Amino acid sequence: MLIENNEVGEELDFHKVVPDAVRVINKIEQEYQLIKGLILTESDLKCHLYYRLMQKMRYKSPYPTQENMIYANSVHSELPWYDDQNKLTIKPDITILEPGALSIVRGVGGRLKLPSKQFEFSGKALIFELKFIRGKKGITKRVFDERILPDLMKIQRLFQRIDSQGVFGHVFCIFVIFNKTNKVCDEFSEFIKEYGEGDDYKVVYGTGNVDMDNIENNFSEFPDIRTLNKLGINIPFSSASRVQNRFL
């Protein structure tokens, strides 16, 4: 788990898990800048983040749920949340929850009937909303208005519902925005500067630094094999030899 020496059932400590999660995201960005074809789709980004979170310490281990003898993991994909119309329309890409606050049989508090999603959880949760921009123009004003802002508003609706129920500080959201290039519009830059972090959310921006206008720049400094190995990226010897020959 991202929290070392944490007892099962203890609340998520956002002051600890958020910085650790950001470090995981930053490592993905670092690898992406070295391996330009690492992320091709938004699903790729989600898979990389999910996998790396599951490999972090005790996140890889299952823990007892409210049913005690039924176990569950902490990291899940696209768990539905209720909107202000009491419909399951809000689905963050990844959710980290407390297994001890999860029920898949009776519902939270020993209720005899589960909601329609067939599970229920209380406690704290860290959610991730992901966006991958792969166009050669990067994050234009149109992309910002039509693809990024709607996701931000979606999570804002979730927070509004949680606040209306009088439950404060139980959910923290990390918005992960990856860009194939490093081109961004002024509106996006101003948004990050002014609204990049709040009490219950944080925006993390990452780029592959692919130069679509001058493609040769992408190959002028191929990563050293030792650099890749330090990141845990192993390239077969034959492939490494071909790579080195290509750029000698």
C-alpha positions in Angstrom: 0.0 0.0 0.0 1.1 3.6 -0.4 1.0 4.0 3.3 3.7 2.0 5.0 2.9 0.2 8.2 -0.7 1.0 7.9 -3.1 -1.2 9.8 -5.9 -2.8 7.8 -9.0 -0.7 8.1 -7.2 2.5 9.0 -8.4 5.6 7.0 -6.5 6.7 4.0 -4.2 9.6 4.9 -4.4 11.9 1.9 -1.3 13.8 3.2 0.6 10.6 2.5 -1.1 8.8 -0.3 -1.5 11.8 -2.6 2.2 12.7 -2.8 3.1 9.1 -3.3 0.5 8.8 -6.1 1.9 11.9 -7.7 5.4 10.3 -7.7 4.0 7.3 -9.5 2.5 9.5 -12.1 5.7 11.5 -12.5 7.6 8.2 -13.1 5.2 7.3 -15.8 5.8 10.7 -17.4 9.6 10.1 -17.2 9.3 6.8 -18.9 7.0 8.2 -21.5 9.5 10.9 -22.4 12.1 8.1 -22.9 9.8 5.7 -24.7 7.6 7.8 -27.0 5.4 4.9 -27.9 4.6 3.9 -24.3 1.2 5.6 -24.3 -0.9 5.5 -27.4 -4.4 5.8 -25.9 -6.1 7.0 -22.8 -6.7 3.3 -21.9 -2.9 2.8 -22.0 -2.4 5.6 -19.5 -5.0 4.1 -17.2 -3.5 0.6 -17.5 0.0 1.9 -16.7 -1.3 3.9 -13.6 -3.4 1.0 -12.4 -0.6 -1.5 -12.7 1.9 0.7 -10.9 -0.5 1.5 -8.1 -1.2 -2.2 -7.7 2.6 -2.8 -7.4 3.0 -0.3 -4.5 3.6 -2.1 -1.3 0.4 -3.2 0.3 -2.0 -2.2 -2.5 -1.1 -5.5 -4.1 -2.6 -7.4 -1.1 -6.3 -8.1 -0.5 -7.8 -7.1 2.9 -11.0 -8.1 4.7 -14.2 -6.2 3.8 -17.1 -5.5 6.1 -18.1 -9.2 5.6 -14.9 -10.1 7.3 -14.2 -13.4 5.6 -14.6 -11.7 2.1 -11.5 -10.0 0.9 -11.0 -7.2 -1.6 -8.2 -5.1 -3.1 -7.9 -1.4 -2.7 -7.5 -0.3 -6.4 -10.4 -0.5 -8.8 -11.3 0.8 -12.2 -14.4 2.8 -13.2 -16.4 2.4 -10.0 -19.7 4.2 -10.4 -20.8 7.0 -8.1 -24.2 8.6 -7.7 -24.8 12.0 -9.2 -27.2 14.6 -7.9 -30.1 12.8 -9.6 -29.2 9.6 -7.7 -28.0 7.9 -10.9 -24.8 6.1 -11.3 -23.4 8.4 -14.0 -20.1 9.4 -12.5 -17.3 6.9 -13.1 -13.7 8.0 -12.2 -11.1 6.1 -14.1 -9.5 4.7 -11.0 -10.6 4.6 -7.4 -8.5 3.6 -4.3 -10.8 2.8 -1.4 -10.6 1.2 2.0 -11.5 -2.5 1.7 -12.6 -2.5 5.4 -15.4 0.0 4.4 -16.6 -2.1 1.4 -19.5 -4.5 1.3 -20.4 -6.8 -1.6 -23.1 -8.8 0.2 -25.4 -6.8 2.5 -24.5 -3.2 2.0 -22.9 -0.7 4.3 -24.1 -0.9 7.9 -25.5 -4.4 7.6 -28.4 -3.5 5.3 -30.0 -6.5 3.7 -30.2 -5.1 0.2 -27.3 -3.8 -2.0 -27.8 -0.9 -4.4 -28.0 -1.6 -8.1 -24.3 -1.5 -8.6 -24.1 -4.6 -6.3 -21.5 -3.2 -3.9 -21.3 -0.3 -1.5 -18.5 1.4 0.3 -18.1 4.3 2.8 -14.9 5.6 4.2 -12.3 7.6 2.3 -11.4 7.3 -1.3 -8.7 8.6 -3.7 -10.0 8.9 -7.2 -8.2 9.5 -10.5 -9.7 11.2 -13.6 -7.5 10.7 -16.6 -7.2 12.5 -19.9 -4.8 11.8 -22.8 -4.4 14.4 -25.6 -2.6 12.8 -28.6 -3.3 15.3 -31.3 -0.3 17.1 -33.0 -1.7 20.5 -31.9 -1.7 19.5 -28.3 -4.1 21.1 -25.8 -5.8 23.8 -27.9 -8.6 26.0 -26.5 -11.1 23.7 -28.2 -9.6 20.6 -26.6 -9.5 22.3 -23.3 -13.2 23.5 -23.5 -14.6 20.2 -25.0 -12.5 17.4 -23.5 -10.8 18.6 -20.3 -13.3 21.0 -18.7 -16.3 18.5 -18.9 -14.3 15.9 -16.9 -13.4 18.5 -14.3 -17.1 19.5 -14.1 -18.1 15.8 -13.7 -15.9 15.4 -10.6 -17.2 18.8 -9.3 -20.7 17.4 -9.4 -19.5 14.4 -7.3 -18.0 16.8 -4.7 -21.3 18.8 -4.6 -23.3 15.7 -3.9 -20.9 14.6 -1.2 -21.0 18.0 0.4 -24.8 18.0 0.3 -24.7 14.8 2.4 -22.6 16.5 5.0 -19.6 14.3 4.3 -16.5 16.5 4.0 -12.9 15.5 3.3 -13.7 11.9 2.4 -12.8 12.0 -1.3 -9.7 13.4 -2.9 -9.3 13.6 -6.7 -6.2 13.7 -8.8 -6.8 14.9 -12.4 -4.1 13.4 -14.6 -3.7 15.2 -17.9 -1.1 13.7 -20.3 -0.2 15.4 -23.6 1.7 13.7 -26.4 3.3 17.0 -27.3 4.0 19.8 -24.9 1.8 22.3 -26.8 -0.8 24.0 -24.6 -3.1 26.9 -25.0 -3.0 30.0 -22.8 -6.3 29.1 -21.3 -5.0 25.7 -20.0 -1.8 27.3 -18.7 -3.8 29.9 -16.8 -6.2 27.3 -15.5 -3.2 25.2 -14.1 -1.7 28.3 -12.6 -4.9 29.5 -10.8 -6.8 26.2 -10.2 -4.1 23.5 -10.3 -4.6 22.5 -6.7 -7.4 22.8 -4.1 -8.4 21.4 -0.8 -9.8 18.2 -2.3 -8.2 17.9 -5.7 -4.9 18.3 -7.6 -4.1 18.5 -11.3 -1.0 16.7 -12.5 0.2 17.5 -16.0 2.5 15.2 -18.0 4.0 15.3 -21.5 5.7 12.9 -23.8 7.6 15.9 -25.3 7.0 14.6 -28.9 8.0 17.4 -31.3 5.5 16.9 -34.2 6.9 19.9 -36.1 10.5 18.7 -36.1 10.4 15.0 -35.9 14.2 14.6 -36.0 14.3 16.2 -32.5 12.6 13.1 -31.1 15.6 10.9 -32.1 18.5 13.3 -31.5 19.0 12.1 -27.9 17.9 8.5 -27.7 17.9 7.4 -24.0 21.0 5.6 -22.8 20.4 1.9 -22.1 21.6 2.3 -18.5 19.1 5.1 -18.0 16.3 2.8 -19.1 17.6 -0.1 -16.9 17.6 2.2 -13.8 13.9 2.8 -14.4 13.4 -0.9 -14.5 12.9 -1.0 -18.3 14.9 -3.9 -19.7 15.7 -3.9 -23.4 16.8 -7.3 -24.9 20.5 -7.2 -25.9 19.9 -7.7 -29.6 17.3 -4.8 -29.6 19.7 -2.6 -27.7 22.5 -3.3 -30.2 20.2 -2.4 -33.1 19.2 0.8 -31.3 22.8 1.8 -30.7 23.8 1.1 -34.2 20.9 3.1 -35.5 22.1 6.2 -33.8 25.9 5.8 -34.1 
